[in-house]
Amino acid sequence: MNSDRAIWASLPVPTLIIGPDDKIVDINSAAEGFLNVSAKSVRGIPVWDQIAVNDPLETAFVRARDTNTPLFVNDVDVGSGQRAPMQSDLQVAPLVGHSEHMILMISPRELAGRMTQNHSVKSAAKSAIGMAEMLAHEIKNPLAGITGAAQLLSMNLGADDLELTDLIVEESRRIVKLLGQVEQFGNLSMPDFQPVNVHDVLDRARRSALLGFGAHMKIIEDYDPSLPLALGDPDQLLQVVLNLLKNASEATEGEAGTIRLHSYYEHSFRLRRADGSGQSLPLQIEIIDDGPGLPESIKGDVFDPFVSGRENGTGLGLALVSKIVSDHSGWISVTSVPGRTVFRISLPRAPKSAAQDL
């Protein structure tokens, strides 16, 4: 093909050129990252052997080629043998100047949806933090008085009435704990950026989980040994991974399960923000569990403050995770079906000069 290679490589969405025989002629860098394959390895392979779509497109694709017209398909799951399906929009059009060649563009819906969600999460979090900071002191003082009064009353009560005072004390302490968590959410300092080996962070989190809340789980390491250093705060990233491991462990409700810690490099993953600026986020961390999955009612709001799928959950763990990742200029997303939930964290790479100083 005589296409301009610079323009081809710069296209921000996964794009494939397909020949008259429905075989892949070429793919751009974004498609290499999306499909987790190299362009060289897929040239000459039938496109429908490489791409899995949950909608029969072959007939419509042939019709678009025969009539030399574009084809648009929205809201389909697109995946490959190398990655889980992702809801996407597809655009197919004839390639001008090349008879019977078609261009296929895949537009994942994840990024657009999460950009809007990230903005709303930050707004909701800011409101929640402001409310907590304003009310925490005023609420904690009377709660301390209520707790003390209940404890004094309990000294002169019979066994039947002690249950009521114990309930007052227990619920008051629970509210104080919740306020403390919200205050922690708002008082988290900005990251102390430095080159970080994410595998060290993952290993610390894995060992801590297995000694505590995740003792009933099997945690598998699936790392890319050539992964370069990330730019981040190791303690805050540890808190992120621990929160995600805790969620995965608690989702099984004490039953044995498996969590896979997966790291890999996706050189084409680049986040374009609302102000037009771009950020390369090539380092990928996935926490994958085989639990029951997220409830349908909260899937779209799981990173919002006070949204929880557990009966006694505060709904602050994932909101805190989202805030920390956002402070790292990173990206977090989730896909969940029964038997497979994947939290994916994308982080920037440490500058080579900083990494060499270690």
ABEGO torsion letter per residue (X at the ends): XABBAAAAAABABBBBBBBAAGBBABBBAAAAAAAGBBAAAABGBBAAAABBBABBAAAAAAAAAAAGBBBBBBGBBBBBAABBBBBBBBBBBBBBGBBGBBBBBBBBAAAAAAAAAAAAAAAAAAAAAAAAAAAAAAAAAAAAAAAAAAAAAAAABBAAAAAAAAAAAAAAAAAAAAAAAAAAAAABBBBBBBBBBAAAAAAAAAAAAAABAAAABBBBBBBBAABBBBBBBAAAAAAAAAAAAAAAAAAAGGBBBBBBBBBBBBAABBBBBAAGBBBBBABBBBBBBABAEBBAAAAAAAABBGBBABAABAGAAAAAAAAAAAAAGBBBBBBBBBGBBBBBBBBBBBBAAAAAAX
